[in-house]
Amino acid sequence: MTRQPRTLSNSGLYHIVFRGVNHENIFESEADYDYIHKTIQVVNNELGFELYAYCYMNNHVHLLIKEKKMGAISLIMQKILTRYAMYYNIKYERSGSLIGSRYKSKPVEKERYLLPLISYIHRNPVESGMVHRIEDYKYSSYKAYFDKRDELVDTGFLFGIIDIKQYLQLHVKDQDGLGEYVEEARSKRRTEGDIRRIIMEHIGGMEPHQLKKRNNCERDKILKRLRNLGLSIREIERATGISRGVIAVVNKNR
């Protein structure tokens, strides 16, 4: 099946997401996180782009990149992913693809999405239950906005729009524009297999319908997490058999 060409961004801004094949981890040690960061820096020096936010999770990565030449994002990502995959495969003596399918590149054309998107990227470790506070996560650009040692992040762009107090407030709670952004991002429908894999990843590899057997407290925490990952109520209902009423009430109280 022929792949559809990527949509180019008129603003030059892209929300990039890439994941490990079959949702497997792509980082095993602190050195791996350091290597992807250094790789992005090297490619930035070669091709030139602006990075406004990043978050390196254990099995996927979020980047908010602004290219300087329309269409340059393809070469930027090709270099980053190729170099990191070669490093990882050699280090861990593996072969084959490291990154699952194509990386996702969503153009960010509307200004009202920019601030909520930065918050969304930085809040990923909190929403996934990895840490309780954003500042406790080591591998995101959140602290780069008040720690000048991370020169990769272009903080001047954001601070030309808001100040440090507004930046901190931005991360306290969900922003109004984010819901619309997430809904647009769902326009490319997930397959039932995609949904099944995502849910299994968060319930220890068990089949999605077994979530109904968990106690209510544990079940509700997982349901909230799945919604925060962007799964719709309908997608969760179809995969798990849990009624949409229960899912809606749980998330209404989150």
GROMACS elastic network, one bead per residue, 0.5 to 0.9 nm:
[ bonds ]
;  ai    aj funct       b0    kb
    3     6     6  0.88600   500
    4     7     6  0.89523   500
    5     8     6  0.89756   500
    6   105     6  0.76512   500
    6   106     6  0.88430   500
    7   105     6  0.81097   500
    7   106     6  0.77073   500
    7   107     6  0.71566   500
    8    11     6  0.88942   500
    8    12     6  0.77884   500
    8    14     6  0.88067   500
    8    70     6  0.72844   500
    8    71     6  0.64846   500
    8    73     6  0.88679   500
    8   105     6  0.88881   500
    8   106     6  0.86390   500
    8   107     6  0.66874   500
    9    12     6  0.50013   500
    9    13     6  0.62162   500
    9    14     6  0.69859   500
    9    70     6  0.74549   500
    9    71     6  0.81829   500
    9   106     6  0.81204   500
    9   108     6  0.68826   500
    9   109     6  0.67739   500
   10    13     6  0.78313   500
   10    70     6  0.76134   500
   10   107     6  0.79452   500
   10   108     6  0.86320   500
   10   109     6  0.68664   500
   11    14     6  0.85487   500
   11    66     6  0.79125   500
   11    67     6  0.87576   500
   11    70     6  0.87959   500
   11   107     6  0.78366   500
   11   108     6  0.71011   500
   11   109     6  0.58091   500
   11   110     6  0.87308   500
   12    65     6  0.79563   500
   12    66     6  0.50676   500
   12    67     6  0.51306   500
   12    68     6  0.68252   500
   12    69     6  0.75575   500
   12    70     6  0.63823   500
   12    71     6  0.83389   500
   12    73     6  0.85867   500
   12   107     6  0.75506   500
   12   108     6  0.79511   500
   12   109     6  0.83460   500
   13    64     6  0.70622   500
   13    65     6  0.56585   500
   13    67     6  0.66063   500
   13   106     6  0.84285   500
   13   107     6  0.58668   500
   13   108     6  0.53323   500
   13   109     6  0.72188   500
   14    63     6  0.79147   500
   14    64     6  0.57629   500
   14    65     6  0.53838   500
   14    66     6  0.63291   500
   14    67     6  0.81610   500
   14    73     6  0.82424   500
   14   105     6  0.58239   500
   14   106     6  0.53722   500
   14   108     6  0.55275   500
   14   109     6  0.86862   500
   15    62     6  0.71179   500
   15    63     6  0.58524   500
   15    65     6  0.66699   500
   15   104     6  0.77783   500
   15   105     6  0.56201   500
   15   106     6  0.51032   500
   15   107     6  0.64332   500
   15   108     6  0.67817   500
   15   117     6  0.82697   500
   16    61     6  0.78472   500
   16    62     6  0.56688   500
   16    64     6  0.62268   500
   16    65     6  0.74002   500
   16    77     6  0.89076   500
   16   103     6  0.69965   500
   16   104     6  0.55223   500
   16   106     6  0.65413   500
   16   107     6  0.88195   500
   17    60     6  0.70172   500
   17    61     6  0.55477   500
   17    63     6  0.65483   500
   17   103     6  0.57929   500
   17   104     6  0.50502   500
   17   105     6  0.66687   500
   17   106     6  0.86236   500
   18    59     6  0.86677   500
   18    60     6  0.55558   500
   18    61     6  0.55139   500
   18    62     6  0.70792   500
   18    63     6  0.89719   500
   18    81     6  0.89506   500
   18    99     6  0.67404   500
   18   100     6  0.74264   500
   18   101     6  0.85945   500
   18   102     6  0.74378   500
   18   104     6  0.62650   500
   18   105     6  0.88782   500
   19    22     6  0.82344   500
   19    23     6  0.62005   500
   19    24     6  0.78428   500
   19    25     6  0.82899   500
   19    26     6  0.77440   500
   19    59     6  0.57836   500
   19    61     6  0.65519   500
   19    98     6  0.84335   500
   19    99     6  0.55780   500
   19   100     6  0.56698   500
   19   101     6  0.82792   500
   19   102     6  0.88459   500
   19   103     6  0.72757   500
   20    25     6  0.58625   500
   20    26     6  0.55926   500
   20    58     6  0.89395   500
   20    59     6  0.54005   500
   20    60     6  0.61422   500
   20    97     6  0.86312   500
   20    98     6  0.57077   500
   20   100     6  0.51325   500
   20   101     6  0.88096   500
   21    24     6  0.57216   500
   21    25     6  0.83345   500
   21    26     6  0.86475   500
   21    59     6  0.87573   500
   21    97     6  0.69098   500
   21    98     6  0.56160   500
   21   101     6  0.71476   500
   22    99     6  0.86168   500
   22   100     6  0.62999   500
   22   197     6  0.78418   500
   23    26     6  0.87784   500
   23    59     6  0.60759   500
   23    60     6  0.77904   500
   23    99     6  0.87700   500
   23   100     6  0.73221   500
   23   197     6  0.77972   500
   23   198     6  0.78979   500
   23   201     6  0.78347   500
   24    58     6  0.84361   500
   24    59     6  0.56985   500
   24    60     6  0.86843   500
   24    98     6  0.85157   500
   24    99     6  0.89256   500
   24   100     6  0.87998   500
   25    28     6  0.70509   500
   25    57     6  0.86689   500
   25    58     6  0.53785   500
   25    60     6  0.75260   500
   26    32     6  0.82536   500
   26    57     6  0.86247   500
   26    58     6  0.62371   500
   26    59     6  0.51155   500
   26    60     6  0.70688   500
   26    85     6  0.88229   500
   26    88     6  0.78686   500
   26    98     6  0.71975   500
   26    99     6  0.80167   500
   27    30     6  0.78086   500
   27    31     6  0.85616   500
   27    32     6  0.54759   500
   27    33     6  0.63919   500
   27    56     6  0.85715   500
   27    57     6  0.79780   500
   27    58     6  0.54679   500
   27    59     6  0.67947   500
   27    60     6  0.87884   500
   27    88     6  0.84237   500
   28    31     6  0.82243   500
   28    32     6  0.64939   500
   28    33     6  0.83509   500
   28    58     6  0.76176   500
   29    32     6  0.53349   500
   29    33     6  0.69532   500
   29    34     6  0.89458   500
   30    33     6  0.52401   500
   30    34     6  0.63123   500
   30    35     6  0.86598   500
   31    35     6  0.60752   500
   31    36     6  0.88393   500
   32    36     6  0.64187   500
   32    37     6  0.86644   500
   32    84     6  0.88543   500
   32    87     6  0.88922   500
   32    88     6  0.77689   500
   33    36     6  0.54536   500
   33    37     6  0.63752   500
   33    38     6  0.87473   500
   33    56     6  0.70951   500
   33   139     6  0.71271   500
   34    37     6  0.51627   500
   34    38     6  0.61615   500
   34    39     6  0.85440   500
   34   139     6  0.87922   500
   35    38     6  0.50617   500
   35    39     6  0.59619   500
   35    40     6  0.85905   500
   35    84     6  0.74805   500
   35    87     6  0.84337   500
   36    40     6  0.62119   500
   36    41     6  0.86198   500
   36    56     6  0.86215   500
   36    80     6  0.78437   500
   36    81     6  0.88771   500
   36    83     6  0.87459   500
   36    84     6  0.62363   500
   37    40     6  0.52809   500
   37    41     6  0.63654   500
   37    42     6  0.88036   500
   37    56     6  0.89044   500
   37   152     6  0.84289   500
   38    42     6  0.61783   500
   38    43     6  0.86725   500
   39    42     6  0.50850   500
   39    43     6  0.62234   500
   39    44     6  0.84492   500
   39    79     6  0.87001   500
   39    80     6  0.62312   500
   39    81     6  0.89702   500
   39    83     6  0.71976   500
   39    84     6  0.70578   500
   40    43     6  0.51862   500
   40    44     6  0.59975   500
   40    45     6  0.86270   500
   40    76     6  0.87736   500
   40    79     6  0.87923   500
   40    80     6  0.60756   500
   40   152     6  0.82622   500
   41    45     6  0.62549   500
   41    46     6  0.87271   500
   41   151     6  0.89580   500
   41   152     6  0.62651   500
   42    45     6  0.51232   500
   42    46     6  0.63716   500
   42    47     6  0.87928   500
   42    80     6  0.88000   500
   43    47     6  0.59773   500
   43    48     6  0.74812   500
   43    49     6  0.88171   500
   43    76     6  0.68070   500
   43    77     6  0.89288   500
   43    79     6  0.68401   500
   43    80     6  0.66628   500
   44    47     6  0.53524   500
   44    49     6  0.57808   500
   44    50     6  0.78563   500
   44    51     6  0.88295   500
   44    76     6  0.79580   500
   44   152     6  0.84054   500
   45    48     6  0.56976   500
   45    49     6  0.83795   500
   47    68     6  0.88486   500
   47    72     6  0.82575   500
   47    75     6  0.85451   500
   47    76     6  0.70226   500
   48    67     6  0.74900   500
   48    68     6  0.69222   500
   48    76     6  0.88087   500
   49    65     6  0.69371   500
   49    66     6  0.57938   500
   49    68     6  0.57403   500
   49    69     6  0.86541   500
   49    72     6  0.88805   500
   49    73     6  0.87857   500
   49    76     6  0.84863   500
   50    64     6  0.84762   500
   50    65     6  0.57014   500
   50    66     6  0.50088   500
   50    67     6  0.65621   500
   50    68     6  0.78505   500
   50   152     6  0.83005   500
   50   153     6  0.73799   500
   50   154     6  0.61953   500
   51    54     6  0.76181   500
   51    63     6  0.73522   500
   51    64     6  0.59199   500
   51    66     6  0.64184   500
   51    67     6  0.88826   500
   51   152     6  0.68540   500
   51   153     6  0.52227   500
   51   154     6  0.57746   500
   51   155     6  0.86965   500
   52    63     6  0.78225   500
   52    64     6  0.54822   500
   52    65     6  0.62466   500
   52    66     6  0.78183   500
   52   118     6  0.77976   500
   52   141     6  0.81120   500
   52   152     6  0.87798   500
   52   153     6  0.55662   500
   52   154     6  0.54816   500
   52   155     6  0.67273   500
   52   157     6  0.77449   500
   52   158     6  0.76263   500
   53    62     6  0.79059   500
   53    63     6  0.58097   500
   53    64     6  0.50636   500
   53    65     6  0.75431   500
   53   118     6  0.61829   500
   53   121     6  0.71188   500
   53   122     6  0.76448   500
   53   140     6  0.75633   500
   53   141     6  0.55182   500
   53   142     6  0.76000   500
   53   153     6  0.67541   500
   53   154     6  0.83860   500
   53   155     6  0.89751   500
   54    61     6  0.73999   500
   54    62     6  0.53881   500
   54    64     6  0.63245   500
   54    65     6  0.87982   500
   54   118     6  0.84586   500
   54   121     6  0.67268   500
   54   122     6  0.73478   500
   54   139     6  0.81692   500
   54   140     6  0.54298   500
   54   141     6  0.53754   500
   54   142     6  0.82060   500
   54   153     6  0.84193   500
   55    60     6  0.85885   500
   55    61     6  0.57985   500
   55    62     6  0.51573   500
   55    63     6  0.67220   500
   55   121     6  0.62320   500
   55   122     6  0.63377   500
   55   123     6  0.89026   500
   55   124     6  0.75940   500
   55   125     6  0.83508   500
   55   139     6  0.59735   500
   55   141     6  0.65319   500
   55   142     6  0.85094   500
   56    59     6  0.81341   500
   56    60     6  0.64963   500
   56    62     6  0.65530   500
   56    63     6  0.86073   500
   56   139     6  0.55035   500
   56   140     6  0.61815   500
   57    60     6  0.51908   500
   57    61     6  0.56887   500
   57    62     6  0.80675   500
   57   124     6  0.80584   500
   57   125     6  0.72300   500
   57   139     6  0.74980   500
   57   140     6  0.85526   500
   58    61     6  0.80965   500
   60    99     6  0.88273   500
   62   121     6  0.64318   500
   63   121     6  0.78854   500
   64   117     6  0.84566   500
   64   118     6  0.76865   500
   64   121     6  0.84347   500
   65    73     6  0.83209   500
   66    73     6  0.83044   500
   67    70     6  0.66887   500
   67    71     6  0.77840   500
   67    72     6  0.61913   500
   67    73     6  0.61215   500
   67    76     6  0.86013   500
   68    71     6  0.89464   500
   68    72     6  0.73952   500
   68    73     6  0.89831   500
   69    72     6  0.55471   500
   69    73     6  0.83254   500
   70    73     6  0.76112   500
   71    74     6  0.63534   500
   71    75     6  0.81101   500
   72    75     6  0.55585   500
   72    76     6  0.62452   500
   72    77     6  0.87755   500
   73    77     6  0.60716   500
   73    78     6  0.84197   500
   73   105     6  0.86601   500
   74    77     6  0.53882   500
   74    78     6  0.60631   500
   74    79     6  0.86976   500
   75    79     6  0.61683   500
   75    80     6  0.85989   500
   76    79     6  0.54910   500
   76    80     6  0.63657   500
   76    81     6  0.87529   500
   77    80     6  0.50431   500
   77    81     6  0.59319   500
   77    82     6  0.82335   500
   77   103     6  0.83837   500
   78    81     6  0.54278   500
   78    82     6  0.58816   500
   78    83     6  0.84061   500
   79    82     6  0.52971   500
   79    83     6  0.60412   500
   79    84     6  0.84684   500
   80    83     6  0.55145   500
   80    84     6  0.61865   500
   80    85     6  0.85642   500
   81    84     6  0.52272   500
   81    85     6  0.59144   500
   81    86     6  0.84800   500
   81    98     6  0.89065   500
   81    99     6  0.78221   500
   82    85     6  0.52458   500
   82    86     6  0.61576   500
   82    87     6  0.86421   500
   83    86     6  0.52734   500
   83    87     6  0.62727   500
   83    88     6  0.87090   500
   84    87     6  0.51032   500
   84    88     6  0.61164   500
   84    89     6  0.85734   500
   85    88     6  0.51060   500
   85    89     6  0.59821   500
   85    90     6  0.84512   500
   85    97     6  0.77250   500
   85    98     6  0.59635   500
   85    99     6  0.77238   500
   86    89     6  0.53067   500
   86    90     6  0.61223   500
   86    91     6  0.84740   500
   87    90     6  0.54176   500
   87    91     6  0.60743   500
   87    92     6  0.86218   500
   88    91     6  0.51526   500
   88    92     6  0.60343   500
   88    93     6  0.80881   500
   88    94     6  0.79894   500
   88    98     6  0.81641   500
   89    92     6  0.53791   500
   89    93     6  0.54803   500
   89    95     6  0.58571   500
   89    96     6  0.80461   500
   89    97     6  0.89345   500
   89    98     6  0.78369   500
   90    93     6  0.50739   500
   90    94     6  0.66864   500
   90    95     6  0.81898   500
   91    94     6  0.80185   500
   95    98     6  0.82130   500
   97   100     6  0.71485   500
   97   101     6  0.88227   500
   99   102     6  0.76479   500
   99   103     6  0.77692   500
  100   103     6  0.76493   500
  106   185     6  0.74784   500
  108   111     6  0.77366   500
  108   113     6  0.70754   500
  108   114     6  0.72057   500
  109   112     6  0.89706   500
  109   113     6  0.80314   500
  109   114     6  0.87158   500
  110   113     6  0.57051   500
  110   114     6  0.72792   500
  111   114     6  0.54116   500
  111   115     6  0.79417   500
  112   115     6  0.68244   500
  112   116     6  0.75505   500
  112   176     6  0.89874   500
  112   177     6  0.61603   500
  112   178     6  0.87008   500
  113   116     6  0.55607   500
  113   117     6  0.58564   500
  113   118     6  0.86769   500
  113   177     6  0.57002   500
  113   178     6  0.64770   500
  113   180     6  0.83592   500
  113   181     6  0.64443   500
  114   117     6  0.51877   500
  114   118     6  0.63880   500
  114   119     6  0.88410   500
  114   177     6  0.87409   500
  115   118     6  0.52358   500
  115   119     6  0.64044   500
  115   120     6  0.86388   500
  115   158     6  0.84303   500
  115   167     6  0.88458   500
  115   170     6  0.74332   500
  115   175     6  0.82340   500
  115   177     6  0.84404   500
  115   178     6  0.87166   500
  116   119     6  0.50533   500
  116   120     6  0.60288   500
  116   121     6  0.86654   500
  116   170     6  0.75062   500
  116   171     6  0.85821   500
  116   174     6  0.76049   500
  116   175     6  0.54616   500
  116   176     6  0.75532   500
  116   177     6  0.60943   500
  116   178     6  0.52392   500
  116   179     6  0.89938   500
  116   181     6  0.85898   500
  117   121     6  0.61516   500
  117   122     6  0.86067   500
  117   175     6  0.88912   500
  117   177     6  0.84950   500
  117   178     6  0.65738   500
  117   181     6  0.79799   500
  118   121     6  0.52130   500
  118   122     6  0.62945   500
  118   123     6  0.85623   500
  118   142     6  0.88492   500
  118   170     6  0.87509   500
  118   171     6  0.86511   500
  119   122     6  0.52207   500
  119   123     6  0.59610   500
  119   124     6  0.86926   500
  119   142     6  0.87053   500
  119   167     6  0.89313   500
  119   170     6  0.63846   500
  119   171     6  0.53297   500
  119   172     6  0.86963   500
  119   173     6  0.87551   500
  119   174     6  0.80167   500
  119   175     6  0.80267   500
  119   178     6  0.89199   500
  120   123     6  0.51557   500
  120   124     6  0.63516   500
  120   171     6  0.82031   500
  120   174     6  0.81244   500
  120   175     6  0.87868   500
  120   178     6  0.76273   500
  121   124     6  0.55730   500
  121   125     6  0.86833   500
  121   140     6  0.82896   500
  121   141     6  0.89759   500
  121   142     6  0.89570   500
  122   125     6  0.72897   500
  122   126     6  0.83725   500
  122   134     6  0.68129   500
  122   140     6  0.63542   500
  122   141     6  0.70828   500
  122   142     6  0.58803   500
  122   171     6  0.78413   500
  123   126     6  0.53077   500
  123   127     6  0.61354   500
  123   128     6  0.85841   500
  123   133     6  0.85783   500
  123   134     6  0.61116   500
  123   142     6  0.88754   500
  123   171     6  0.72897   500
  124   127     6  0.51990   500
  124   128     6  0.60606   500
  124   129     6  0.85910   500
  124   130     6  0.86526   500
  124   134     6  0.84643   500
  124   228     6  0.86914   500
  124   229     6  0.84075   500
  125   128     6  0.52472   500
  125   129     6  0.62701   500
  125   130     6  0.51474   500
  125   131     6  0.59649   500
  125   132     6  0.82697   500
  125   133     6  0.84689   500
  125   134     6  0.70643   500
  125   137     6  0.69008   500
  125   140     6  0.89203   500
  126   129     6  0.51691   500
  126   130     6  0.58760   500
  126   131     6  0.51540   500
  126   132     6  0.56075   500
  126   133     6  0.62768   500
  126   134     6  0.61694   500
  126   137     6  0.84607   500
  127   130     6  0.77184   500
  127   131     6  0.83836   500
  127   132     6  0.86547   500
  127   224     6  0.86879   500
  127   225     6  0.64177   500
  127   228     6  0.62605   500
  127   229     6  0.77404   500
  128   131     6  0.80566   500
  128   225     6  0.60347   500
  128   226     6  0.85392   500
  128   228     6  0.76844   500
  128   229     6  0.75716   500
  129   132     6  0.69701   500
  129   225     6  0.77561   500
  130   137     6  0.81525   500
  131   134     6  0.70604   500
  131   135     6  0.88342   500
  131   136     6  0.64439   500
  131   137     6  0.65648   500
  132   135     6  0.88554   500
  132   136     6  0.74137   500
  132   137     6  0.89275   500
  133   136     6  0.54544   500
  133   137     6  0.74621   500
  134   137     6  0.58284   500
  134   138     6  0.89882   500
  134   140     6  0.88119   500
  134   142     6  0.73689   500
  134   143     6  0.88850   500
  134   171     6  0.82189   500
  135   138     6  0.75418   500
  135   140     6  0.89187   500
  135   142     6  0.69449   500
  135   143     6  0.66625   500
  137   140     6  0.67456   500
  137   142     6  0.86579   500
  138   141     6  0.85772   500
  138   142     6  0.89399   500
  138   143     6  0.85421   500
  139   142     6  0.87086   500
  140   143     6  0.74412   500
  140   144     6  0.81116   500
  141   145     6  0.72307   500
  141   150     6  0.81604   500
  141   153     6  0.70789   500
  142   145     6  0.62644   500
  142   146     6  0.83279   500
  143   146     6  0.56110   500
  143   147     6  0.58647   500
  143   148     6  0.89162   500
  143   150     6  0.86905   500
  144   148     6  0.62701   500
  144   149     6  0.73527   500
  144   150     6  0.55852   500
  144   151     6  0.79790   500
  144   152     6  0.87375   500
  144   153     6  0.67964   500
  144   155     6  0.76655   500
  145   148     6  0.71694   500
  145   150     6  0.86249   500
  145   153     6  0.80301   500
  145   154     6  0.87218   500
  145   155     6  0.58766   500
  145   156     6  0.89630   500
  145   159     6  0.87425   500
  145   164     6  0.81064   500
  145   167     6  0.86268   500
  146   155     6  0.89073   500
  146   164     6  0.81849   500
  147   150     6  0.66414   500
  148   151     6  0.64420   500
  149   152     6  0.88719   500
  150   153     6  0.64809   500
  151   154     6  0.74021   500
  151   155     6  0.88635   500
  153   156     6  0.88381   500
  154   157     6  0.62188   500
  154   158     6  0.78404   500
  155   158     6  0.56197   500
  155   159     6  0.62285   500
  155   160     6  0.86242   500
  156   159     6  0.50932   500
  156   160     6  0.60239   500
  156   161     6  0.89307   500
  157   160     6  0.52568   500
  157   161     6  0.71363   500
  158   161     6  0.53339   500
  158   162     6  0.63314   500
  158   163     6  0.82397   500
  158   167     6  0.86528   500
  159   163     6  0.54806   500
  159   164     6  0.73062   500
  159   167     6  0.83052   500
  160   163     6  0.76642   500
  162   165     6  0.80853   500
  162   166     6  0.58850   500
  162   167     6  0.65616   500
  163   166     6  0.53542   500
  163   167     6  0.61478   500
  163   168     6  0.88401   500
  164   168     6  0.62790   500
  164   169     6  0.86366   500
  165   168     6  0.53061   500
  165   169     6  0.63365   500
  165   170     6  0.86349   500
  166   170     6  0.59781   500
  166   171     6  0.89281   500
  167   170     6  0.50453   500
  167   171     6  0.69744   500
  168   171     6  0.56276   500
  168   172     6  0.68920   500
  169   172     6  0.52076   500
  169   173     6  0.76610   500
  170   173     6  0.69090   500
  170   174     6  0.80769   500
  170   175     6  0.73388   500
  171   174     6  0.75109   500
  171   175     6  0.84647   500
  172   175     6  0.89953   500
  174   177     6  0.87135   500
  174   178     6  0.72877   500
  174   179     6  0.86618   500
  175   178     6  0.56751   500
  175   179     6  0.78876   500
  176   179     6  0.66170   500
  176   180     6  0.80875   500
  177   180     6  0.57186   500
  177   181     6  0.65221   500
  177   182     6  0.89907   500
  178   182     6  0.61440   500
  178   183     6  0.85652   500
  179   182     6  0.52330   500
  179   183     6  0.62115   500
  179   184     6  0.87112   500
  180   183     6  0.50923   500
  180   184     6  0.62470   500
  180   185     6  0.86316   500
  181   184     6  0.52172   500
  181   185     6  0.62554   500
  181   186     6  0.88802   500
  182   186     6  0.64879   500
  182   230     6  0.68245   500
  183   186     6  0.52433   500
  183   187     6  0.70723   500
  183   230     6  0.83349   500
  184   187     6  0.54326   500
  184   188     6  0.85710   500
  185   188     6  0.69835   500
  185   230     6  0.89645   500
  186   189     6  0.59337   500
  186   190     6  0.77873   500
  186   230     6  0.80287   500
  186   231     6  0.86979   500
  186   232     6  0.89117   500
  187   190     6  0.89687   500
  190   193     6  0.79490   500
  190   194     6  0.58656   500
  190   195     6  0.66436   500
  190   235     6  0.89872   500
  191   194     6  0.51143   500
  191   195     6  0.64841   500
  191   196     6  0.86651   500
  192   195     6  0.51258   500
  192   196     6  0.60752   500
  192   197     6  0.86338   500
  192   235     6  0.82638   500
  192   238     6  0.88577   500
  192   239     6  0.76184   500
  193   196     6  0.50308   500
  193   197     6  0.61717   500
  193   198     6  0.86420   500
  194   197     6  0.52729   500
  194   198     6  0.62887   500
  194   199     6  0.87668   500
  195   198     6  0.51931   500
  195   199     6  0.62559   500
  195   200     6  0.85758   500
  195   231     6  0.77726   500
  195   235     6  0.71644   500
  195   236     6  0.78877   500
  195   239     6  0.72641   500
  196   199     6  0.53110   500
  196   200     6  0.60659   500
  196   201     6  0.85671   500
  196   207     6  0.76126   500
  196   208     6  0.64206   500
  196   239     6  0.65704   500
  196   240     6  0.88512   500
  197   200     6  0.51139   500
  197   201     6  0.61015   500
  197   202     6  0.88995   500
  197   205     6  0.83776   500
  197   207     6  0.89462   500
  197   208     6  0.87155   500
  198   201     6  0.52350   500
  198   202     6  0.68629   500
  198   226     6  0.82309   500
  198   229     6  0.89779   500
  198   231     6  0.89751   500
  199   202     6  0.53538   500
  199   203     6  0.65228   500
  199   204     6  0.89902   500
  199   205     6  0.82763   500
  199   206     6  0.86170   500
  199   207     6  0.80624   500
  199   208     6  0.60255   500
  199   222     6  0.88700   500
  199   226     6  0.71617   500
  199   236     6  0.82846   500
  199   239     6  0.83403   500
  199   240     6  0.87126   500
  200   203     6  0.51625   500
  200   204     6  0.62069   500
  200   206     6  0.55329   500
  200   207     6  0.59988   500
  200   208     6  0.60153   500
  201   204     6  0.59482   500
  201   205     6  0.56423   500
  201   206     6  0.82330   500
  202   205     6  0.73469   500
  202   206     6  0.87932   500
  202   222     6  0.71761   500
  202   225     6  0.84152   500
  202   226     6  0.80740   500
  203   206     6  0.58728   500
  203   207     6  0.80768   500
  203   208     6  0.77611   500
  203   210     6  0.87196   500
  203   211     6  0.73091   500
  203   222     6  0.77348   500
  204   207     6  0.89481   500
  205   208     6  0.86855   500
  206   209     6  0.83953   500
  206   210     6  0.66625   500
  206   211     6  0.81096   500
  207   210     6  0.56498   500
  207   211     6  0.76974   500
  207   240     6  0.83242   500
  208   211     6  0.57169   500
  208   212     6  0.83316   500
  208   236     6  0.86894   500
  208   239     6  0.59365   500
  208   241     6  0.83503   500
  209   212     6  0.61313   500
  209   213     6  0.81721   500
  209   239     6  0.65788   500
  209   241     6  0.60147   500
  209   242     6  0.79529   500
  210   213     6  0.54444   500
  210   214     6  0.73912   500
  210   240     6  0.71961   500
  211   214     6  0.55232   500
  211   215     6  0.88602   500
  211   219     6  0.64406   500
  211   222     6  0.85321   500
  211   240     6  0.65396   500
  211   241     6  0.88086   500
  211   242     6  0.82782   500
  212   215     6  0.80242   500
  212   216     6  0.85384   500
  212   219     6  0.71790   500
  212   240     6  0.70843   500
  212   241     6  0.75552   500
  212   242     6  0.65339   500
  213   216     6  0.86784   500
  213   219     6  0.82264   500
  214   217     6  0.81250   500
  214   218     6  0.62623   500
  214   219     6  0.54857   500
  215   218     6  0.55437   500
  215   219     6  0.59456   500
  215   220     6  0.85200   500
  216   220     6  0.59003   500
  216   221     6  0.85536   500
  217   220     6  0.52839   500
  217   221     6  0.63997   500
  217   222     6  0.88661   500
  218   221     6  0.52625   500
  218   222     6  0.64487   500
  218   223     6  0.87458   500
  219   222     6  0.52617   500
  219   223     6  0.61851   500
  219   224     6  0.87398   500
  220   224     6  0.61817   500
  220   225     6  0.85497   500
  220   247     6  0.80208   500
  220   250     6  0.61940   500
  220   251     6  0.83324   500
  221   224     6  0.52535   500
  221   225     6  0.62730   500
  221   226     6  0.87546   500
  221   250     6  0.86068   500
  222   226     6  0.61347   500
  222   227     6  0.86363   500
  223   226     6  0.51199   500
  223   227     6  0.62854   500
  223   228     6  0.86285   500
  223   236     6  0.81021   500
  223   247     6  0.67590   500
  223   250     6  0.74455   500
  223   251     6  0.76191   500
  224   227     6  0.51600   500
  224   228     6  0.61690   500
  224   229     6  0.86562   500
  224   247     6  0.82715   500
  224   250     6  0.70483   500
  224   251     6  0.58237   500
  224   254     6  0.69968   500
  225   228     6  0.50186   500
  225   229     6  0.62399   500
  225   230     6  0.88774   500
  226   229     6  0.50426   500
  226   230     6  0.67067   500
  226   231     6  0.58236   500
  226   232     6  0.83953   500
  226   236     6  0.78286   500
  227   230     6  0.51770   500
  227   231     6  0.50544   500
  227   232     6  0.63580   500
  227   233     6  0.73235   500
  227   236     6  0.83467   500
  227   247     6  0.89793   500
  227   251     6  0.75883   500
  228   231     6  0.73283   500
  231   234     6  0.82135   500
  231   235     6  0.61815   500
  231   236     6  0.66218   500
  232   235     6  0.51452   500
  232   236     6  0.63575   500
  232   237     6  0.85892   500
  233   236     6  0.52590   500
  233   237     6  0.60691   500
  233   238     6  0.86577   500
  233   243     6  0.89612   500
  233   244     6  0.60549   500
  233   245     6  0.89924   500
  233   247     6  0.64680   500
  233   248     6  0.69697   500
  234   237     6  0.50598   500
  234   238     6  0.61484   500
  234   239     6  0.86379   500
  234   244     6  0.67216   500
  235   238     6  0.53580   500
  235   239     6  0.62953   500
  235   240     6  0.86242   500
  236   239     6  0.52688   500
  236   240     6  0.59229   500
  236   241     6  0.77705   500
  236   242     6  0.75083   500
  236   243     6  0.88835   500
  236   244     6  0.80828   500
  236   247     6  0.81116   500
  237   240     6  0.54331   500
  237   241     6  0.51513   500
  237   242     6  0.51445   500
  237   243     6  0.57489   500
  237   244     6  0.57402   500
  237   247     6  0.77406   500
  238   241     6  0.56871   500
  238   242     6  0.78015   500
  238   243     6  0.86759   500
  239   242     6  0.82543   500
  240   243     6  0.86008   500
  241   244     6  0.87995   500
  242   245     6  0.84290   500
  242   246     6  0.69685   500
  242   247     6  0.71915   500
  243   246     6  0.54896   500
  243   247     6  0.65608   500
  243   248     6  0.87378   500
  244   248     6  0.59047   500
  244   249     6  0.84951   500
  245   248     6  0.51503   500
  245   249     6  0.61737   500
  245   250     6  0.86093   500
  246   249     6  0.52660   500
  246   250     6  0.61803   500
  246   251     6  0.86887   500
  247   250     6  0.52408   500
  247   251     6  0.62844   500
  247   252     6  0.85339   500
  248   251     6  0.52802   500
  248   252     6  0.59609   500
  248   253     6  0.87730   500
  249   253     6  0.65217   500
  249   254     6  0.89347   500
  250   253     6  0.55485   500
  250   254     6  0.66554   500
